[in-house]
Amino acid sequence: MIPVIDGHNDLAWARREANGYDVSAVDGPCPGLHTDLPRLTAGGVGGQFWSVWVDPVLEGAEQVTATLEQIDFVHRLVDAHPERLRFARTASDVRAAMAEGRIASLIGIEGGDQLNGSLAVLRQFARLGARYLTLTWSRTTDWADSATDEARHGGLTDFGREVVRELNRIGVLVDLSHVAPTTMRDALAVTTRPVIVSHSCALALCDHPRNVPDDELAAIGAGGGVVMVAFVPSFLSQARAEWVRAGEHGEPPAVGIADVADHIEHVRRVAGVHAVGLGADYDGTDAMPAGLGDVSHYQELFDELRARGWSEQDLAALGHGNVLRVLEASDADHLAFLAGDAPAPRPAALVPAVDTTERTADERPRVLVVVNAKESAPRRLGVWLEEQGIAVEPVLGTDGLPESLDGYAGLVMLGGGLMPDDDDRAPWLARERELAAAAIRADVPTLGICLGGQIIAHVAGGEVRAAFGPKERGATMIAASEAGRADPVIRGFGDAAPMIENHQDMITELPAGAVLLGSSDAVANQAFRIGERVYGLQFHPEVSADDLERWTEPTTPAPGDRPVAELVAEARALDEQNTRASRALVAGFGEHVLAFAAEGARR
């Protein structure tokens, strides 16, 4: 049996979602998961990089907290099963665990946002055992472009280059899965140590943005790195990737062990036999190739490669030898860092991510964001406004809202599953209505989203239902009115644009003087404006297709409900258009805020 050291397994998050981080039950069958201890043993797994990933619905310090929870899970998992698992940092640790018949357990951080902009956080993760950092996940960060999001930097920013340098200094591997090719090139130009690609495939065989172009495969191989081939069907098969892009209708094109072997052989041809490994992504994706349905089946893949003429020596290099060599190339750096003997960090690696001096002197226009439910906190809307030079200040209603809008150049009111006058459940709504009324009187730039839009209509004299009206679920086309096409906030929609969420109609009649800006098939009053700068929306520009992955089927089905998988697939097909229109909407609102602030400064 060829021992396997796999580069990427998402059991930590899967256990969080399905089992509340319980570590006790993995020594037996785990229905619904790809991974448990008996199947790891059956598959010949001698070492596993446990991925610690965080859902991007969490932001800032929440990302750090959730990463620490993930790391805690890995340590508790090892502690709970000392006869089967051994915590490992170095190649020597891995070899010792394998010699003892235990599975070496390593940690990889899957996403640069989990640092929250702080290299001190990176150092702490390393002290806790992290041995690789994936520079991005599926979204572009403030310092690195992702392969599956809008590019903003042309690769790495100066800070992104500092991240790579600090990774080298403290002996944490640079992981180039998920990143844009430009980010790969920038990282390879900076790194002084071999890199990994923890779970990707070859772009030449399947045109998926998560896959690696041949020039980067060759460069990674020339630098002594390793590309760990994933088992994700849409990364492996062009037909499967196109089926997913088209909305996943009908039977999926078949993907099997031979497809994985094809990618392995392609990486070997382009990068060298020393540069190929395995990073299946078990429990990080739903589907797996036929014959590789869980972690017990790695040896069947080796059988396929033997039939293609691979030697036992080359199979061992693929299974574990190559990644051990790359890990070992940074082990001395890591041990020196832990011992306090590493070279001093560069000054740029010590800059505080939270600067109290800058915070005190911040003269940017401020926007108050009223959060009516913790899970509805601002996400990409907040990021986009900050990019325009606007300070975003979220306040949770339960914590108490400001007395007035004094000092603010804008107001955003988010949703929260409430009615506009639901004071018994949400006593802060009375203050929120007062803030909305004040914004309307002074024409302060205001963006009322979902519940926020309904509050604006309510306080301005429109008619709002006492219960939810017609529902549109998934990707809904919002058609701009003639006024909407000329409006600085809505005109980015063009004639129409898709918004992704539950759209439930509440507003039956707009306030007198309000201007209708957009409608959809079931919801007449999707977007409106009062005055020049106060906007109400019944859709949510915060939401992308990724957010729908957390949806479940309705507990009380309604006529016209469609399966969640179908809604997700449709949303993914429209996600780029959705993001472009949402970003344009937020940019238009931001221009209102900047102009209002400038007028105030002149006064």
N, C-alpha and C positions, 0 to 999 in steps of 0.2 A: 504494500500500500504506500502510495506517495503522500507524505505529509503535506498539508496545505496551511499556508498562512494567508488568510483572506484579508483584503484591504478595507472592506467596508460592510458592516452589518448594522442595521438600524433597530436592533432589539430593544435598546434603551427606551426610545420613544414609543415603540409598539407596546412595551409593557406599561408605560405611563398611560397610554390611551385605553388599553384593554384591561389592565390589571392593577392600576393604581400603584405602579412601581413595586409590586410584590416580586420578591426574588426567590421565594421558596419553591414554587411549583415547576421550575424549569428543569428539574431532574427527572421529569416524566413527560408524557405527551402534552403538547401545548396546542390544542385545536385552534385553527385560524391563524397561526403563526408559522413561519418557515423554520424557526429555530428553537431547539431545546438541546439539553446536554446529551441525551442518547443519540440524537440524530447528528450532532456535531462529531461525536466519536465514530459513528458509522461512516461518516463522510471522510474520515481521516484528517479532520481539522486539528492541527497542532498549535495554531496561533490565530488569534482573531483581533483585528483592530475594531473595537466597538465604537461606532460613530456616535458622538454626542451632538445631536442636531436640535435646533429650536425653531418652532413655527414662527414665521415672521409677523404673525398677528401680534406677537410680543415685541416691544421696542425698547431701545436704550438699555437702562439698567435692568429691565425685565429679562432681556436676552442674557445678561450676565447671570442673573439669579437662576434662570431655567437651565443654563449650562452647568452651573454648580450642582443643581439637582440631578442632572444627567450623569455627571461625574460621580456623584454620590451613589447613584444606582450601580454603576460599574464596580465600585469598591465594595458595596454591600453584596453584590452578586458573587464576587470572588470570595468574600469572607464567609458567605453562606454555604459555599461548596468547595472547601479547601482540598478535598480529595480529588476533585475534577478540574479545578481551575487554579491558576497561579498568576498573580499580578506581575506584569513585566514592563520594564522601561527600555531595556537594551537588548541587543542581539544575544548577548551572553545570557541574559535572563530567559529569553525565549528558548535557547538551546537547552538550558537547564530544565525548564518546564517540560519540554518535549522528551528529554531523557528520563524524566520521572513519570511519563505517561499522563501528564496534565496538560491542559490547554492554556497556553500563554495568552493573557488578556491585556491588550494594549488599548490606548485611547487615542482617537482622532477627533478634532473639533471641526465640524462641518459648516463653516461659514464665518467670514471675517466680521460680519455684523455682531457676532457674539463677543467681540472685544469691546464694543461700545466706544471705539475710537481711542482706546487706551492700551499702550504697550505694557504698562504695569499689569493690566488684567491678563495679557498674554503670558507674562512671566509667572503670574500666579497659577494660571492653568498648567503651565509646564511643571511647576513645582508639585502639582497634584497628579502629574503623570501623563499629560498630553504629549504625544510625540509627532503629531502632524496637525497642520491647520490648512483647511480648504479655504483659499483666499476669498471666494464668494460662494454663496449658494445660488439660487435661481434668480436673485435680484441684484442689480448693480448697487454697490455700496458707495459710501462717500469717497472711497479711495481706489476702487477697482471695478472694472467692467465685467459683468456676467455674460455668459454665452446666451442666456435666455431672457435678456431684458434689454432695454434701451441703453446703448453705449453713451456715456457722458464724459469719459476721460481720455479716450484713445488708448486704453490699457490701464496702467498704474499711474496714480498721482505721485508726487514727491513723497507724501506720507506712505503710500503703498510700497514704494521702494524701501522706505525705512522699515516697514513691516518685514519685508524679505530679509533685509540685513540682520534684523534682530532675531528672526527665526534661525538664521545661520549661526548667530553668536551663541544662542542658548540651546542649540542642538535639536530644534523642532523642525521636522521636514516640511518643505513647501509642497502643498498638494494643489495640482492644477486641474483637477476635475471641476466642472461647472463654470470655469472662467472663459472669457472671450479669447480668441487666438491672439489678439493684441496684448492682452494681459499675460498670456503664456510667454510671448516674446519678451516683454518687459521683464518678467520675473526671471527668465533664463539669462537675460543680459546682466542681471544684478547678482544672482545667487552664486555662491562659491562652493556649494555642496550639491550633490545629486538630488533631484526632485522626484516626487512620485505623482502619478495620476491615479487616484485611489479607486475610481469606478467609472470608466468611460470606455468607448470603443473607437473604431477607426472610421473617420469621416469618408474615406474613399469607398468604403463598402456600404455605408448607410448615411445619407445626407440628413443627419440630425445635429442641431447646434451643440448638443452635449458631447459630440464625438471630436476626436483630435485629428487635425489635418496632417498630411504626410510630412510636410516640412517640419512641423513641431515634433512629430514622432521621431524623425531622424535627429533633431536637435536634442531631444531628451535622451535618446540612446547614446549620442556622442558625448553627452555630459555625465554618463554613468547612471542615469535615472531609470525608473521602471514605470511602465504603463500597465495598470492592473485592469484587465478586461472585465466589464460588467456583463451580467446576464439579462439585462432589461430588454424585453423583446423589441420595443420601438427604437432602441439604439442599434439593434443587430440586423434588422431586416428593413429594406427600403419599402417593401410592400406593407409591412406592419406600421411603419412610421407614417406612410401616406393614409392608411386606414384610420389612424388616430387623428391626423389633421382633418380628415373629412368628417369627423364626428362619431366614429366607432359604430357605424351602422352595419348590421348583419354579422356574419361569422368573421372573427379575426383571421388574417392570413397566418398560416402555421409557421412557427419558429421552433427550432429544435437544437440539439447538441451540436449538429454539424455547423449551424450558423455561428455558434460561439467559437468553435474550432477555426472557422474561416477567419474571424477577426484576430484570434491569437496568431494564426499563421501570417496574416498581413502585418501585424505589429512586428513579428519576428523578421520578416523580409525587410521591412523598412528601417527598423530601429536596432535589430540584432537580437539573438536569442538571450543575451544577457539583460535585455530591457523589457521583458514581458512577464506579467504576473496575473493574479486573479483577484478581483474585487467585486463579488457577485451582486451586492446590494440587496441581499435577502432582508425581508421585513421592511424594506424601504420602497417597495413597489408591489402592486397587487399580483400581476401576472409574471410567470417565469416560463422559460422555454420547456417544451415537452421533454421529459427525461431529466430535468433539473429542477423539479418542483420544490425542493427544500434542501437544507444543508447536508443531507445524507448522500448526495449524488455526485460529488466531485470526481470520484474514481471512474464513473462512467465517461466523463469528459476525457480523462487520461487514456481510457481504452480507445476512444475515438482517435486521439492523437497518435497512439501507438500504431493503430491501423494505417495511419498516414506516414509512418516511418520515423516517428520521433524516438530518440534513444532514451533510456532510463535516466541518463545524466541530464539531458535537456528537459525531461519532464520534472525532475527534481528542481532544476533551476526555475522553471515556471511555477511550480507549486510552492516553493518556499525560499530557494537559494538566492534568487535575485533581490527580493524585498529585504531579506536579512542583510545582504551586502550593502544595500542603500541605507538601511537603518544603522548599520555598524559604522558607516562613513561619517555619521553625525553623533555617534555615541560618546566619543571623547569630549566633544563640545558640550553635550548635555550633562555629563558627569562633572565636568569642570564648572559649569554653571551651578549645579546643585551644591558643589563643594565651596562655592565662592571664589574659585580660582580662574574664572573666565575673564577675558579682557573686559575692560570697563565699557559700558554701553555708550553709544554715541549720544551727545547732548539731545539730539532730536528724539531719541527713544525715551527721554525722561520728561518731556513736556507734558504737564497735566492736561488730561482730556477735559476736565472741568476747571475753568480758570475763573476764580472768584473776582479778580480784578476786572476782567472783561465783562463778567456778569453785572458788576456794579456800574460799569461805565457804558453799558449797552444802551445805545440811543436809537436802536432800530424801532420802526413802528411796531406796536404790539397788537396782537389779535387775541381776544378772549375766546377760547373754545369751551363751550358748555358741554360736558359729557354726562348724559343721563343714565348710562349703564356702563360699567367698567369695561366690558368687552367691546364697547363701541367707541373706545378712545381713538383719537386721530392717528392715522397710519400714513398712507402716502400723501394725503392732503397736507399734513403737517410738514412732511419732507419737502414737498414742492413749494410751499409758502416760505420755508426757511431758505430755500435756494434763491428766492427773490429778495432776500435781505429783510424778511419779516419775522419778528420774534413771536413764536406760537406758545401760548400759555393755556394748557388744558386745565380745567377745574371740574372735578367730579361733583355733581349736584349734591350728593350726600355729605360732602365736606363743607357746603355753604358757598353761595355765589356772592360776587361783589355787590356792593350797594348800588353802584352806578357804573357807567361806561367811561368815567373820567380816566384819562390816560391811555385809553385804547383807541386805535384807529380802525378797528373792525371787530365784528362779532360773528362767530360760527356757532350754530346750535345743531347738535347731532341727534340721532335717533335714540331709541331705548325701549321700544315695545310698550309705550304708554299712550294714553290719550292726552290731548292738550290741557285738559282741566282735571287730570287724574291726581288731585291733591292728596287724597287719602293715602295712596301708595307712594307718592312723591311730593312731599310738602314743599320742596324747593321750587316746584313749577310756578308758584305764585310769583316768586322773584324773577324767574326766567321770563314770564309774561311781561313783567315790568321792564326788564331789560329790552325785550323785543319792542315794546311800545316806545321806549325812549329812543331806540335805534330808528324806528320809523319816523318819529317826530323830527329827529336831527338829520335824517338821511345818512346815518353812519353805515358804511359798507357792511352788509350783513348777508350771510349765507345760511339759510335755514334748510337743513337736510332731513328728510323723512319727518320725524316728529317736529323738528325745528321749523320746517316749512309749514306744517299744520298749525303750529303756535302762531306764526306770523299771520296766516290767514285768519285765525281765530281772533287775535287781538285787533286786527285791522277791520273787523266787521264782516268777514266772509262767513260762509256756512260750512261747518265741519261735522262729519257724521259722529254719532255716538258709538258706532261700531265699525269695524273694518268693512270696506266696500270691495269691489272687484279686485282680484289678485292676478298679477302677472309674475311668474316665477322663472328665474334663470336669466337669459339674455333678452332684453326687451329693447326694441327700436324706439327711440324717442325722436319724433319728427318735429323739427323746428318750425315755428310759425314764421310768417313774413317778418314780424317784429323780432323774433328770435334770431333769424339769420342776420339781422343788422345789429344785434345786441353784443356788446363787448365780452360778455361772459358766455353766452350760448352760441355765438357764431362759429366757434370751433367745431360744432357738430355738423356744419354744412347743412344739407337738407335733412339728414337724420344720422343718429349714431346709437350704437348699442350700449345700454347700461346693464350691469349684472347684479341681481339681487332679487329679493321679494319686493315687488312694487304693489302695495295695497292702497287702494284709493280711499282717501278720507275727505277730500275737499270737494264739496258738491257745488259751491258757488264762490267765485273769487270776490275779494273785497272791491268796493266801488273804486274805480280809477286804476285798478291793477291791470297790468299788461300781460296777456298770455304769451308765453315764449315757447312752449313745447307741449306736445301731447303724445299719447301712445294709443294703441288700439282700444284698450279697456279703461284707460285713465285719461280723462280729458284734460285735467289741470296738472300736468306733470311738472311744469316750470312756469313761474310768473315773477313779475317785478313790481314793486311798489316804489314810487319816486324814481330816482335815478340809480340807487345803489343798494336797495334792499331786495333780496332774492329769496324765493321759496321754491324748494324742490321736493318732489315726492320720490325721487330716485336717489341713489347713493353713489357718487363718483369715487368713494373710497374703495369700492369692492372690485376685485379682479377675479379671474377664473380660479386662481389658487385658493381663494377663500371658500369656494364652493366645495372643495375637497372635504371640508368638515361637516357638510350637510348630511342629514339623515332623511330617510323617507318620511313624509308627513304622518303623524300619528292618527290624524283624522283626515283621510284623503278627501279631496274636493274634485268636482267634475273638471276634467281637463288637466289634472295633475299628471306630470310625466316622471319617469324614473330619474333619480338623481344622476346616474351615470350618463344619461342622455343629455341632461342639462349641463353637466360639466363639459362634456365633449363639445356641445354647441358653444358654450362660453369660451372654451379654449380656441376655437376657430375664429372667434371675434375679439379675442383678448387684446391683440395689438391695436385694433381700431378703438376699442373701449379705452385703453390707456391713453391713446393719443387725444381722444375727445375729452376725457376727464382731466388730463393735464392742461389742455387748452382752457377748460372751464375755470380751473383753479388759478391759472395764470391771469385770466381776465379779471377775476375777483381780486387777485393780488395787486393788479394795476389800480383798481379802485382804491384799495387800502393805501398804496403809496401816494396816490394823488390827494387823498383826503388828509394824510399826514402832512404832505407838503403845504396844503392850504392852511392847516392849523399852524404850521411853523411860520407862514407868512403873516397870519393874524397876530 
